């Protein structure tokens, strides 16, 4: 929990600087790259989490890897590393991306279903959610066969579970009482 708060604070500070310098879209691209490199290679995770590698060596490596970054992003990564918070870089990048979406009026939602949704069903779900949200929706669809049927919608901290597996679990709880 503590590292989430730290990531959120750093991301908020980066967002303020990016807005001041009118570099939000460039910094967003840089933060997405950090997430991409973090998920695509174990070497990056090893580098940022290693207590053995000095901050200076990490900064030198980051300067090479992130040479195409916006100056704001480069300075930010150096600051994070100087403060020994480089292990939080992926979390900070993710938090920054969410803050940009909020700033741009975009609400990300995830719809998980047991089978791929038909367009008509997807449209009904999205229309109902859109009525309760003022922002534009960014929809991500996932398939999870363990749901058996139905769907689960996640939007921020809110979750709507209309899956058959959830209904079975609720029925089981009622019968056990």
DRENPA-3360 file (N, C-alpha, C; in nm, 2 decimals, always signed):
BEGIN
1 = XXXXXXXX = +0.08/-0.12/+0.00/+0.00/+0.00/+0.00/+0.09/+0.13/+0.00 ~ +0.19/+0.12/+0.08/+0.28/+0.24/+0.09/+0.34/+0.27/-0.05 ~ +0.39/+0.17/-0.12/+0.45/+0.20/-0.25/+0.35/+0.25/-0.35 ~ +0.22/+0.21/-0.33/+0.12/+0.27/-0.42/+0.10/+0.42/-0.40 ~ +0.10/+0.46/-0.27/+0.09/+0.60/-0.24/+0.21/+0.68/-0.29 ~ +0.33/+0.62/-0.28/+0.45/+0.68/-0.32/+0.44/+0.70/-0.48 ~ +0.40/+0.59/-0.54/+0.39/+0.60/-0.69/+0.29/+0.70/-0.73 ~ +0.18/+0.71/-0.66/+0.08/+0.81/-0.70/+0.13/+0.95/-0.68;
9 = XXXXXXXX = +0.20/+0.97/-0.57/+0.25/+1.11/-0.54/+0.36/+1.15/-0.65 ~ +0.45/+1.06/-0.68/+0.55/+1.09/-0.79/+0.48/+1.11/-0.92 ~ +0.38/+1.03/-0.95/+0.31/+1.04/-1.08/+0.23/+1.17/-1.09 ~ +0.18/+1.21/-0.97/+0.10/+1.34/-0.97/+0.20/+1.46/-0.99 ~ +0.32/+1.45/-0.93/+0.42/+1.56/-0.95/+0.46/+1.56/-1.10 ~ +0.49/+1.44/-1.15/+0.53/+1.44/-1.30/+0.42/+1.49/-1.38 ~ +0.29/+1.46/-1.35/+0.18/+1.51/-1.43/+0.17/+1.67/-1.42 ~ +0.20/+1.72/-1.31/+0.19/+1.87/-1.29/+0.30/+1.93/-1.38;
17 = XXXXXXXX = +0.42/+1.88/-1.38/+0.53/+1.93/-1.45/+0.51/+1.91/-1.60 ~ +0.46/+1.80/-1.64/+0.42/+1.77/-1.78/+0.32/+1.87/-1.83 ~ +0.22/+1.90/-1.75/+0.11/+2.00/-1.79/+0.17/+2.14/-1.80 ~ +0.26/+2.18/-1.71/+0.32/+2.31/-1.71/+0.40/+2.33/-1.84 ~ +0.47/+2.22/-1.88/+0.56/+2.23/-1.99/+0.49/+2.19/-2.12 ~ +0.36/+2.16/-2.11/+0.28/+2.11/-2.23/+0.34/+1.99/-2.30 ~ +0.38/+1.89/-2.21/+0.45/+1.77/-2.26/+0.38/+1.65/-2.22 ~ +0.25/+1.66/-2.19/+0.18/+1.54/-2.13/+0.18/+1.42/-2.23;
25 = XXXXXXXX = +0.15/+1.45/-2.36/+0.15/+1.33/-2.45/+0.29/+1.27/-2.47 ~ +0.39/+1.35/-2.47/+0.53/+1.30/-2.49/+0.57/+1.22/-2.36 ~ +0.54/+1.27/-2.25/+0.57/+1.20/-2.12/+0.49/+1.07/-2.11 ~ +0.36/+1.08/-2.16/+0.28/+0.96/-2.16/+0.34/+0.85/-2.24 ~ +0.39/+0.88/-2.36/+0.46/+0.79/-2.44/+0.58/+0.72/-2.37 ~ +0.66/+0.81/-2.30/+0.77/+0.76/-2.23/+0.73/+0.66/-2.12 ~ +0.63/+0.70/-2.04/+0.58/+0.61/-1.93/+0.53/+0.48/-1.99 ~ +0.46/+0.48/-2.10/+0.42/+0.36/-2.17/+0.54/+0.27/-2.21;
33 = XXXXXXXX = +0.64/+0.33/-2.25/+0.76/+0.26/-2.29/+0.82/+0.19/-2.16 ~ +0.83/+0.26/-2.05/+0.88/+0.20/-1.93/+0.80/+0.08/-1.89 ~ +0.67/+0.09/-1.90/+0.58/-0.03/-1.87/+0.61/-0.14/-1.97 ~ +0.62/-0.11/-2.10/+0.65/-0.21/-2.20/+0.78/-0.28/-2.18 ~ +0.89/-0.21/-2.15/+1.02/-0.27/-2.13/+1.02/-0.35/-2.00 ~ +0.94/-0.31/-1.90/+0.93/-0.38/-1.77/+0.86/-0.51/-1.79 ~ +0.76/-0.52/-1.88/+0.69/-0.65/-1.90/+0.76/-0.74/-2.00 ~ +0.84/-0.68/-2.09/+0.89/-0.76/-2.20/+1.03/-0.82/-2.16;
41 = XXXXXXXX = +1.09/-0.77/-2.06/+1.22/-0.82/-2.02/+1.24/-0.83/-1.87 ~ +1.30/-0.93/-1.83/+1.33/-0.95/-1.68/+1.45/-0.87/-1.64 ~ +1.54/-0.83/-1.74/+1.66/-0.76/-1.71/+1.63/-0.62/-1.65 ~ +1.52/-0.56/-1.70/+1.49/-0.42/-1.65/+1.44/-0.44/-1.50 ~ +1.36/-0.53/-1.47/+1.31/-0.56/-1.34/+1.43/-0.58/-1.24 ~ +1.52/-0.67/-1.29/+1.64/-0.70/-1.21/+1.72/-0.57/-1.19 ~ +1.74/-0.49/-1.29/+1.81/-0.36/-1.27/+1.75/-0.27/-1.17 ~ +1.62/-0.24/-1.18/+1.56/-0.15/-1.09/+1.55/-0.19/-0.95;
49 = XXXXXXXX = +1.54/-0.33/-0.93/+1.53/-0.38/-0.80/+1.66/-0.42/-0.73 ~ +1.77/-0.41/-0.80/+1.89/-0.46/-0.75/+1.95/-0.36/-0.65 ~ +1.98/-0.40/-0.52/+2.04/-0.31/-0.43/+2.20/-0.31/-0.45 ~ +2.25/-0.40/-0.53/+2.39/-0.41/-0.55/+2.44/-0.30/-0.65 ~ +2.36/-0.28/-0.76/+2.40/-0.18/-0.86/+2.38/-0.04/-0.81 ~ +2.48/+0.04/-0.82/+2.48/+0.17/-0.77/+2.38/+0.26/-0.85 ~ +2.34/+0.37/-0.78/+2.25/+0.46/-0.85/+2.32/+0.53/-0.97 ~ +2.45/+0.55/-0.96/+2.52/+0.61/-1.07/+2.52/+0.52/-1.20;
57 = XXXXXXXX = +2.54/+0.39/-1.17/+2.54/+0.29/-1.28/+2.40/+0.28/-1.34 ~ +2.30/+0.28/-1.25/+2.16/+0.27/-1.30/+2.13/+0.40/-1.39 ~ +2.17/+0.51/-1.34/+2.14/+0.64/-1.42/+2.21/+0.63/-1.56 ~ +2.34/+0.58/-1.56/+2.41/+0.56/-1.69/+2.33/+0.47/-1.78 ~ +2.28/+0.36/-1.73/+2.20/+0.27/-1.81/+2.07/+0.33/-1.85 ~ +2.00/+0.40/-1.77/+1.88/+0.46/-1.80/+1.90/+0.57/-1.91 ~ +2.01/+0.64/-1.90/+2.04/+0.74/-2.01/+2.06/+0.68/-2.14 ~ +2.11/+0.56/-2.15/+2.13/+0.49/-2.28/+2.00/+0.43/-2.32;
65 = XXXXXXXX = +1.92/+0.37/-2.23/+1.80/+0.30/-2.27/+1.69/+0.40/-2.31 ~ +1.69/+0.51/-2.23/+1.58/+0.61/-2.25/+1.63/+0.74/-2.32 ~ +1.73/+0.72/-2.41/+1.79/+0.83/-2.48/+1.69/+0.91/-2.57 ~ +1.58/+0.85/-2.61/+1.48/+0.92/-2.69/+1.37/+0.99/-2.61 ~ +1.38/+0.98/-2.48/+1.28/+1.03/-2.39/+1.28/+1.19/-2.39 ~ +1.17/+1.24/-2.36/+1.15/+1.39/-2.34/+1.24/+1.43/-2.22 ~ +1.30/+1.55/-2.22/+1.39/+1.59/-2.11/+1.32/+1.58/-1.98 ~ +1.19/+1.61/-1.97/+1.11/+1.60/-1.85/+1.12/+1.46/-1.79;
73 = XXXXXXXX = +1.10/+1.36/-1.88/+1.10/+1.22/-1.84/+1.24/+1.18/-1.79 ~ +1.34/+1.22/-1.87/+1.48/+1.19/-1.83/+1.51/+1.24/-1.69 ~ +1.48/+1.37/-1.67/+1.51/+1.43/-1.54/+1.43/+1.36/-1.43 ~ +1.31/+1.32/-1.46/+1.23/+1.26/-1.36/+1.28/+1.12/-1.32 ~ +1.33/+1.04/-1.42/+1.39/+0.91/-1.40/+1.51/+0.93/-1.32 ~ +1.59/+1.03/-1.35/+1.71/+1.06/-1.27/+1.68/+1.09/-1.12 ~ +1.58/+1.18/-1.10/+1.54/+1.21/-0.97/+1.49/+1.09/-0.89 ~ +1.41/+1.01/-0.96/+1.36/+0.88/-0.89/+1.48/+0.80/-0.85;
81 = XXXXXXXX = +1.57/+0.78/-0.94/+1.69/+0.70/-0.91/+1.77/+0.76/-0.80 ~ +1.80/+0.89/-0.80/+1.87/+0.96/-0.69/+1.80/+0.94/-0.56 ~ +1.67/+0.93/-0.56/+1.59/+0.91/-0.43/+1.57/+0.77/-0.40 ~ +1.64/+0.68/-0.47/+1.64/+0.53/-0.45/+1.50/+0.48/-0.46 ~ +1.42/+0.53/-0.55/+1.28/+0.48/-0.57/+1.26/+0.42/-0.71 ~ +1.37/+0.39/-0.78/+1.37/+0.33/-0.91/+1.29/+0.20/-0.92 ~ +1.28/+0.13/-0.81/+1.20/+0.00/-0.81/+1.05/+0.03/-0.83 ~ +1.01/+0.15/-0.80/+0.87/+0.19/-0.82/+0.84/+0.25/-0.96;
89 = XXXXXXXX = +0.94/+0.25/-1.05/+0.92/+0.31/-1.18/+0.80/+0.26/-1.25 ~ +0.78/+0.12/-1.26/+0.67/+0.07/-1.33/+0.53/+0.11/-1.27 ~ +0.53/+0.11/-1.14/+0.41/+0.15/-1.07/+0.38/+0.30/-1.09 ~ +0.49/+0.38/-1.09/+0.47/+0.53/-1.11/+0.42/+0.55/-1.25 ~ +0.48/+0.48/-1.35/+0.44/+0.49/-1.49/+0.29/+0.45/-1.50 ~ +0.25/+0.35/-1.44/+0.11/+0.30/-1.45/+0.02/+0.41/-1.39 ~ +0.06/+0.46/-1.27/-0.02/+0.57/-1.21/-0.03/+0.69/-1.29 ~ +0.08/+0.73/-1.36/+0.08/+0.85/-1.45/-0.02/+0.82/-1.56;
97 = XXXXXXXX = -0.02/+0.71/-1.62/-0.11/+0.68/-1.73/-0.25/+0.69/-1.69 ~ -0.28/+0.64/-1.57/-0.42/+0.66/-1.52/-0.46/+0.80/-1.50 ~ -0.36/+0.88/-1.45/-0.39/+1.02/-1.42/-0.41/+1.10/-1.56 ~ -0.34/+1.06/-1.66/-0.35/+1.12/-1.79/-0.49/+1.09/-1.84 ~ -0.53/+0.96/-1.83/-0.67/+0.93/-1.87/-0.77/+1.01/-1.80 ~ -0.76/+1.02/-1.67/-0.85/+1.10/-1.59/-0.85/+1.25/-1.64 ~ -0.73/+1.30/-1.67/-0.71/+1.44/-1.71/-0.78/+1.46/-1.85 ~ -0.78/+1.36/-1.93/-0.83/+1.36/-2.07/-0.98/+1.32/-2.07;
105 = XXXXXXXX = -1.04/+1.29/-1.95/-1.18/+1.25/-1.94/-1.21/+1.11/-1.99 ~ -1.11/+1.02/-1.97/-1.13/+0.88/-2.02/-1.14/+0.79/-1.90 ~ -1.24/+0.71/-1.89/-1.26/+0.61/-1.79/-1.23/+0.47/-1.84 ~ -1.12/+0.41/-1.79/-1.10/+0.27/-1.84/-1.19/+0.17/-1.77 ~ -1.25/+0.08/-1.85/-1.33/-0.03/-1.79/-1.28/-0.16/-1.85 ~ -1.29/-0.27/-1.77/-1.26/-0.40/-1.82/-1.39/-0.49/-1.81 ~ -1.42/-0.55/-1.92/-1.54/-0.64/-1.93/-1.48/-0.78/-1.95 ~ -1.50/-0.86/-1.85/-1.45/-1.00/-1.86/-1.57/-1.09/-1.87;
113 = XXXXXXXX = -1.57/-1.18/-1.97/-1.68/-1.27/-1.99/-1.62/-1.41/-2.01 ~ -1.71/-1.51/-2.00/-1.67/-1.65/-2.02/-1.64/-1.68/-2.16 ~ -1.70/-1.62/-2.26/-1.68/-1.63/-2.40/-1.67/-1.49/-2.46 ~ -1.61/-1.48/-2.57/-1.61/-1.34/-2.64/-1.76/-1.29/-2.66 ~ -1.78/-1.17/-2.62/-1.91/-1.11/-2.63/-1.95/-1.08/-2.77 ~ -2.08/-1.10/-2.80/-2.13/-1.05/-2.93/-2.14/-0.90/-2.92 ~ -2.13/-0.84/-3.04/-2.13/-0.69/-3.05/-2.25/-0.63/-2.98 ~ -2.37/-0.69/-3.01/-2.49/-0.64/-2.95/-2.50/-0.65/-2.80;
121 = XXXXXXXX = -2.44/-0.75/-2.74/-2.44/-0.76/-2.59/-2.34/-0.66/-2.54 ~ -2.22/-0.65/-2.60/-2.12/-0.55/-2.56/-2.18/-0.41/-2.56 ~ -2.25/-0.38/-2.67/-2.31/-0.25/-2.69/-2.41/-0.22/-2.58 ~ -2.49/-0.31/-2.54/-2.59/-0.29/-2.43/-2.52/-0.26/-2.30 ~ -2.42/-0.34/-2.27/-2.34/-0.32/-2.14/-2.28/-0.18/-2.14 ~ -2.21/-0.15/-2.25/-2.14/-0.02/-2.26/-2.24/+0.10/-2.25 ~ -2.35/+0.08/-2.32/-2.46/+0.19/-2.31/-2.51/+0.21/-2.17 ~ -2.53/+0.11/-2.10/-2.58/+0.12/-1.96/-2.47/+0.18/-1.87;
129 = XXXXXXXX = -2.35/+0.15/-1.89/-2.24/+0.21/-1.81/-2.22/+0.35/-1.85 ~ -2.23/+0.38/-1.98/-2.21/+0.52/-2.03/-2.31/+0.61/-1.97 ~ -2.43/+0.57/-1.94/-2.53/+0.65/-1.88/-2.49/+0.70/-1.74 ~ -2.41/+0.62/-1.67/-2.38/+0.66/-1.53/-2.24/+0.73/-1.52 ~ -2.17/+0.74/-1.63/-2.04/+0.80/-1.63/-2.03/+0.91/-1.73 ~ -1.98/+1.02/-1.69/-1.97/+1.14/-1.77/-1.85/+1.13/-1.87 ~ -1.75/+1.05/-1.84/-1.63/+1.04/-1.92/-1.65/+0.95/-2.04 ~ -1.56/+0.96/-2.14/-1.55/+0.87/-2.25/-1.50/+0.74/-2.19;
137 = XXXXXXXX = -1.55/+0.62/-2.24/-1.50/+0.49/-2.19/-1.39/+0.44/-2.28 ~ -1.30/+0.38/-2.21/-1.19/+0.30/-2.28/-1.21/+0.16/-2.24 ~ -1.26/+0.08/-2.33/-1.30/-0.06/-2.30/-1.19/-0.16/-2.33 ~ -1.17/-0.25/-2.24/-1.08/-0.36/-2.26/-1.16/-0.49/-2.23 ~ -1.16/-0.58/-2.32/-1.23/-0.70/-2.31/-1.14/-0.82/-2.28 ~ -1.18/-0.91/-2.19/-1.10/-1.03/-2.15/-1.20/-1.15/-2.15 ~ -1.14/-1.26/-2.17/-1.22/-1.39/-2.16/-1.16/-1.47/-2.05 ~ -1.25/-1.51/-1.96/-1.21/-1.60/-1.85/-1.32/-1.71/-1.84;
145 = XXXXXXXX = -1.28/-1.83/-1.88/-1.38/-1.94/-1.89/-1.43/-1.98/-1.75 ~ -1.35/-1.95/-1.65/-1.40/-1.99/-1.51/-1.52/-1.91/-1.47 ~ -1.56/-1.81/-1.54/-1.69/-1.74/-1.51/-1.81/-1.82/-1.54 ~ -1.79/-1.92/-1.62/-1.90/-2.01/-1.67/-1.99/-1.94/-1.77 ~ -2.04/-1.83/-1.73/-2.13/-1.75/-1.82/-2.14/-1.61/-1.76 ~ -2.21/-1.52/-1.83/-2.23/-1.39/-1.78/-2.10/-1.30/-1.80 ~ -2.08/-1.20/-1.71/-1.97/-1.11/-1.73/-1.94/-1.04/-1.59 ~ -1.82/-0.98/-1.59/-1.78/-0.90/-1.48/-1.73/-0.77/-1.54;
153 = XXXXXXXX = -1.78/-0.65/-1.49/-1.73/-0.52/-1.53/-1.65/-0.46/-1.42 ~ -1.53/-0.41/-1.45/-1.45/-0.34/-1.35/-1.42/-0.20/-1.40 ~ -1.45/-0.11/-1.31/-1.43/+0.03/-1.35/-1.37/+0.10/-1.22 ~ -1.24/+0.12/-1.22/-1.18/+0.18/-1.10/-1.20/+0.08/-0.98 ~ -1.25/+0.13/-0.87/-1.27/+0.04/-0.75/-1.41/-0.03/-0.76 ~ -1.49/+0.00/-0.86/-1.62/-0.06/-0.87/-1.62/-0.19/-0.95 ~ -1.69/-0.29/-0.91/-1.70/-0.41/-0.98/-1.85/-0.46/-0.98 ~ -1.89/-0.49/-1.10/-2.03/-0.55/-1.12/-2.01/-0.69/-1.17;
161 = XXXXXXXX = -2.05/-0.79/-1.08/-2.02/-0.93/-1.11/-2.16/-0.99/-1.15 ~ -2.18/-1.01/-1.27/-2.30/-1.07/-1.32/-2.27/-1.21/-1.38 ~ -2.17/-1.28/-1.32/-2.13/-1.41/-1.38/-2.20/-1.52/-1.31 ~ -2.21/-1.63/-1.38/-2.28/-1.75/-1.32/-2.20/-1.80/-1.21 ~ -2.06/-1.80/-1.22/-1.98/-1.85/-1.11/-2.01/-1.77/-0.98 ~ -2.03/-1.64/-0.99/-2.06/-1.56/-0.87/-2.20/-1.60/-0.82 ~ -2.29/-1.62/-0.91/-2.43/-1.66/-0.86/-2.42/-1.80/-0.79 ~ -2.34/-1.89/-0.84/-2.33/-2.02/-0.78/-2.27/-2.00/-0.64;
169 = XXXXXXXX = -2.16/-1.91/-0.63/-2.10/-1.89/-0.50/-2.20/-1.83/-0.40 ~ -2.28/-1.73/-0.44/-2.38/-1.67/-0.36/-2.48/-1.77/-0.31 ~ -2.53/-1.86/-0.40/-2.62/-1.96/-0.37/-2.56/-2.06/-0.27 ~ -2.44/-2.10/-0.29/-2.37/-2.19/-0.20/-2.36/-2.13/-0.06 ~ -2.33/-2.00/-0.05/-2.32/-1.93/+0.08/-2.46/-1.93/+0.15 ~ -2.57/-1.91/+0.08/-2.70/-1.91/+0.14/-2.74/-2.05/+0.19 ~ -2.70/-2.15/+0.11/-2.74/-2.28/+0.15/-2.66/-2.33/+0.27 ~ -2.54/-2.28/+0.29/-2.45/-2.32/+0.40/-2.50/-2.26/+0.53;
177 = X = -2.57/-2.15/+0.53/-2.62/-2.08/+0.65/-2.72/-2.17/+0.71;
% end
